[in-house]
Amino acid sequence: MNKRELVDAISDRLGSKKAAAEAVDAILEAIQTAVAKGDKVAITGFGSFEKADRPARTARNPATGKTIQVPATSVPKFKAGADFKNLVAGKK
């Protein structure tokens, strides 16, 4: 399911595609802004989003065998909640 399909699925409940698109955009923007600031966003039953810091490291180019330095970076991390895991696993 992509963003457009998600908006379509939500529009059935909200009554209009415009309202659904605004709701999806607002939720995604709020999550992205909070995680970028370093805050953890936890949605009970669904999961949590947080910022993870990756340290600098040395890597190897597999084609040439040459070592390169990979700089430290921050990445978003998602951990599924128990209810979401059980739904995907087919458990009740």
Backbone bond lengths (Angstrom), bond angles and torsions (degrees), N, CA, C in turn:
res aa  C-N    CA-C-N  psi(-1)  N-CA   C-N-CA  omega(-1)  CA-C   N-CA-C  phi
1 M - - - 1.446 - - 1.534 107.94 -
2 N 1.323 115.53 128.22 1.459 119.69 176.41 1.532 109.01 -101.08
3 K 1.326 115.67 -177.31 1.471 120.26 -175.77 1.525 111.85 -61.13
4 R 1.315 117.62 -41.80 1.471 120.66 -179.67 1.523 110.86 -62.61
5 E 1.323 117.39 -42.31 1.469 121.15 178.98 1.532 110.59 -67.00
6 L 1.315 117.26 -34.94 1.464 120.84 176.69 1.529 110.15 -65.08
7 V 1.320 116.83 -44.32 1.470 121.06 177.55 1.528 109.93 -60.29
8 D 1.321 117.25 -43.09 1.469 120.64 178.61 1.525 111.62 -61.33
9 A 1.326 116.89 -42.06 1.467 120.86 -179.95 1.527 111.18 -65.72
10 I 1.317 117.40 -38.60 1.463 121.03 -179.64 1.530 111.18 -76.14
11 S 1.329 116.91 -31.24 1.471 119.81 -178.41 1.527 111.47 -63.27
12 D 1.322 117.57 -27.30 1.465 120.24 176.42 1.530 111.01 -61.79
13 R 1.328 117.21 -35.32 1.463 121.72 -179.53 1.530 112.07 -83.59
14 L 1.338 116.91 -36.71 1.463 120.12 -176.05 1.519 113.41 -88.07
15 G 1.318 117.36 -19.99 1.453 120.28 176.60 1.513 115.44 97.85
16 S 1.338 118.10 -18.13 1.467 118.57 178.02 1.522 110.04 -146.16
17 K 1.323 114.26 146.40 1.464 119.28 179.08 1.516 111.36 -68.80
18 K 1.332 117.04 -33.56 1.462 120.19 -179.59 1.523 110.76 -63.26
19 A 1.330 116.90 -45.73 1.466 120.97 179.44 1.528 110.44 -64.89
20 A 1.324 116.46 -39.36 1.464 120.50 179.86 1.526 110.64 -66.43
21 A 1.328 117.28 -42.54 1.462 120.92 179.75 1.520 110.68 -63.91
22 E 1.346 116.68 -41.19 1.463 120.62 178.08 1.520 111.10 -64.83
23 A 1.325 117.09 -39.36 1.462 120.98 179.47 1.529 111.09 -65.41
24 V 1.327 116.77 -45.83 1.469 120.59 179.51 1.525 110.25 -63.16
25 D 1.331 116.78 -44.97 1.465 120.51 179.28 1.524 111.42 -61.87
26 A 1.328 117.07 -41.94 1.465 121.20 -179.44 1.527 111.33 -64.56
27 I 1.322 116.80 -42.81 1.468 120.62 179.65 1.520 110.53 -64.77
28 L 1.321 116.91 -47.54 1.464 120.30 -178.95 1.524 111.46 -63.75
29 E 1.328 117.21 -40.78 1.466 120.77 179.55 1.528 110.95 -64.76
30 A 1.331 116.63 -41.62 1.462 120.27 179.87 1.529 110.98 -64.38
31 I 1.323 117.28 -42.93 1.466 120.89 178.52 1.516 110.50 -64.49
32 Q 1.331 117.71 -47.73 1.464 121.50 -178.45 1.516 111.86 -62.00
33 T 1.325 117.80 -42.80 1.465 121.62 -179.20 1.529 110.80 -64.61
34 A 1.325 116.26 -45.25 1.460 120.37 -179.02 1.531 111.64 -64.24
35 V 1.323 117.17 -44.98 1.467 121.01 -179.23 1.526 110.40 -66.58
36 A 1.321 118.02 -39.23 1.464 121.47 178.97 1.530 110.88 -62.09
37 K 1.348 117.10 -33.12 1.465 120.93 177.95 1.524 111.93 -76.70
38 G 1.322 117.12 -12.80 1.459 120.82 -179.09 1.512 114.01 102.80
39 D 1.332 117.02 3.26 1.463 121.01 178.18 1.521 110.46 -80.75
40 K 1.331 115.28 152.64 1.461 120.92 175.74 1.523 108.14 -95.72
41 V 1.330 117.03 133.66 1.462 122.41 177.58 1.524 107.30 -111.80
42 A 1.336 115.93 114.41 1.465 120.78 -179.00 1.522 109.24 -115.07
43 I 1.326 116.11 125.61 1.457 122.24 177.09 1.531 106.22 -114.09
44 T 1.321 115.59 109.15 1.460 121.75 -174.42 1.525 110.67 -55.01
45 G 1.320 116.01 129.65 1.458 122.14 178.71 1.516 113.64 86.22
46 F 1.325 117.57 -15.60 1.461 120.90 -178.90 1.521 111.00 -108.15
47 G 1.330 116.51 -57.80 1.453 119.52 -179.94 1.511 111.76 158.72
48 S 1.336 115.67 -171.94 1.455 120.10 -179.17 1.525 110.40 -134.10
49 F 1.311 113.77 146.47 1.455 122.70 177.66 1.518 107.37 -114.47
50 E 1.338 117.25 137.58 1.448 120.06 175.56 1.515 110.79 -153.41
51 K 1.317 114.66 166.59 1.459 121.80 -179.71 1.531 107.99 -92.03
52 A 1.332 116.03 130.57 1.463 121.43 178.25 1.525 108.49 -117.41
53 D 1.315 116.04 134.79 1.464 120.94 178.92 1.518 109.55 -97.31
54 R 1.316 115.87 128.82 1.467 121.60 176.81 1.530 107.54 -105.08
55 P 1.320 116.90 128.46 1.466 119.20 -179.23 1.533 111.45 -74.11
56 A 1.323 115.04 163.29 1.471 120.10 174.85 1.527 107.69 -65.15
57 R 1.317 115.81 150.30 1.467 119.06 -179.13 1.512 110.38 -152.87
58 T 1.322 115.20 167.28 1.457 121.86 175.23 1.517 107.80 -101.59
59 A 1.323 116.79 131.30 1.466 122.01 179.56 1.522 108.50 -124.66
60 R 1.317 115.07 170.42 1.457 119.99 -179.39 1.522 109.76 -125.83
61 N 1.327 116.10 131.64 1.457 121.52 175.19 1.529 106.94 -73.33
62 P 1.329 118.79 116.39 1.462 120.37 -176.41 1.530 113.66 -65.75
63 A 1.325 117.51 -26.23 1.463 120.21 -178.77 1.527 111.90 -75.19
64 T 1.339 116.18 -39.75 1.472 119.19 -175.51 1.516 113.39 -107.46
65 G 1.339 116.51 -19.69 1.453 120.10 -176.92 1.521 112.66 81.59
66 K 1.324 117.54 -0.36 1.459 122.12 -178.39 1.530 110.12 -76.19
67 T 1.342 116.73 139.35 1.457 120.04 177.52 1.527 109.30 -84.91
68 I 1.334 114.38 145.27 1.459 121.14 178.34 1.524 108.66 -133.85
69 Q 1.320 116.27 155.69 1.457 121.51 176.34 1.527 109.09 -95.73
70 V 1.324 115.43 125.23 1.457 121.23 176.90 1.525 106.61 -100.84
71 P 1.336 118.55 123.19 1.462 120.59 -176.57 1.531 112.44 -71.09
72 A 1.324 116.08 159.83 1.462 121.49 175.35 1.525 108.41 -64.90
73 T 1.317 116.33 148.28 1.461 120.67 -179.13 1.524 110.03 -152.52
74 S 1.311 116.25 166.34 1.460 122.50 174.71 1.522 108.10 -115.25
75 V 1.329 115.81 139.68 1.461 121.37 -179.29 1.527 109.77 -133.63
76 P 1.341 117.84 152.58 1.462 119.55 174.71 1.529 109.82 -76.66
77 K 1.336 115.15 146.50 1.461 120.49 -179.19 1.533 107.86 -131.79
78 F 1.330 116.45 138.15 1.463 121.55 178.50 1.516 109.00 -123.01
79 K 1.324 115.78 135.16 1.459 120.99 175.31 1.527 107.24 -124.83
80 A 1.324 116.69 120.60 1.465 121.74 -178.54 1.516 110.66 -68.53
81 G 1.331 115.83 143.28 1.459 121.99 176.59 1.516 111.09 -79.60
82 A 1.320 115.59 167.37 1.462 121.53 -176.44 1.529 112.25 -60.86
83 D 1.333 117.75 -43.94 1.472 120.53 -179.49 1.526 111.22 -62.49
84 F 1.344 116.76 -41.45 1.460 121.75 179.26 1.525 110.14 -65.24
85 K 1.331 117.14 -43.64 1.474 121.17 178.83 1.528 110.73 -61.10
86 N 1.340 116.25 -43.64 1.455 119.56 -179.76 1.527 112.56 -66.25
87 L 1.314 117.54 -37.03 1.456 121.65 177.80 1.532 110.37 -63.60
88 V 1.323 116.67 -45.08 1.460 120.55 -179.48 1.529 110.59 -66.91
89 A 1.337 116.87 -36.45 1.458 121.23 -179.21 1.530 112.69 -76.65
90 G 1.335 117.04 -9.83 1.453 120.41 179.57 1.524 113.22 84.36
91 K 1.341 116.45 13.76 1.470 120.52 177.54 1.502 108.95 -91.26
92 K 1.329 115.83 158.52 1.473 119.72 178.87 1.490 111.02 -101.11
